[in-house]
Structures are given as C-alpha cells and as structure tokens.
Amino acid sequence: MNQSIIAKTDFFIYCPAKTGSSSLIHLLNRHPEINSIVGIKEPQFFRDTNITETKLMDYNTKFPLTNKLTCEKSTGYFPSPIAIQNIKQYCKPNVKFITILRN
C-alpha cells in the first residue's frame, strides 16, 4: 500500500462500551473546530484485517472536507490488538486518544 495515504483521523475516543463515549462525541461535535465521522456511529474500520488503499480512501471520504480536527469512536477498538496496530500503521504519527474508563 502507498504509505502516503493516511487516515484523516486526528484523535480517537478509545474506550470500552457503556462508558459514555456517545455522550462525549455528541458534546465534542458541538465544538466549531471538531468534526467526527459522518453517518456511522461506530465504523470499526481499524478492526479490519485487510485494509487496502481503496478502503482507506473510502474511510477518509466519511469526514467532511474541512480544516477541523477529526475524531472517531468505536468501542470495539478497545479490546482489539489489530485495531491498535492498524491505527499505528495507517494514521498520523501524532494521533491522539481520549480514554474513558468506569467501574
């Protein structure tokens, strides 16, 4: 794959289910400089074991074309080793994570 193509995602909400991540993404979307993935609540893109250039380009189209910070959340990433490996491989080197935990 052409490594010059990277995911547009600037940061992830990285947490297990039932921790309030949907509320957090809703609140973040109110910020004028933040933009989350459109039309898909939890895309689970980075859990794919076969990410191709075409799939990555399609993933990037899910974010509106703006100069805003882009955010994604998928609670399925939290327990998935492949998701973290893919995020490291296909995202910007300085990608950030917001983690939510609860008892």
N, C-alpha and C positions, 0 to 999 in steps of 0.2 A: 504494500500500500504506500502511496505517496504521503510521506510524513509531513508535508507542508499543509495538508488539510487537517485541521484540528477542530474539536468541538468548540462551539461558541460559549459554552458554559463557563462563567466566571466563578460561581460558587454553588455548592450543593447543600441542601438540608439533608443531613446524614443521620438517620435515627431509626430505631425500631418503630413498629406500628403502635398506635394508641398513645403517642407522646405529645400530641398537639401540633404536629407538623403541618396539618392542613390549615389550622388557625394561623400559624406563623406565616405560611406562604400567602395567605389571604391578606394579612397585615402588611407584609413586605410589598405586595403588589400595589398598595396604596402610595408607596414612595415614588416620586416622579422620576427617579434615576434607576429604578429596578424593574426588571422585566422577566417574567417567568415563562416557561414553555407554554405554548398556546394549544388549547383543545384536548390536552391529555393530562389527566390528573397525576398519574404516576407512569411515565413512559417505560421504565425498566430497561432502557436502551443499553446501558453498560453491563447488563447481565448476559447479553448475547455472547455466545462463544465464537461467533463468526462475524465480526464487524468488518464490513467492506467499505471501500471508498464511496460507493453509491449509497450505502446505508448511512454513512456519516454525513454526506452531503444532504440527504433527506432529513436527518435529525436536525441539522442546522437550519433548515427551512422552517422548522416549528417555532423558531424565535423570530418575532417581528424584526425587521431591519431597522435598528436604532443604534444610538451610541450609548444605550443604557447598559448597566450591569445585568448579566443574565444569570438566572437561578433555576435550578431544577431540584425536585424532590421525588424520591422513590424509596419507600421504606424497605423495599426488597434489596437495596444495595447494602444495608447494614450487615446482614449475615452472609453476604456473598463475597468470597475471596476473588472471584473472577471480576466482579464489578470494580473493586479497588484496583486490580491490575489494569483493567481497561481504562479507567479514569486516568491513571498514571500515564498510560501509553497514548491516549487519544485526546487528552485535554492539555490546556496551557500548563506550563511547569509551576506557575504560581496559583493554581486553582485553590480556592478556599473551601472550608467545611464549617457548617454550623451543626453542632451535635446537640440533640435533646435526649435526656435520659430521665427516667422516673422510677420510683419504687413500686 
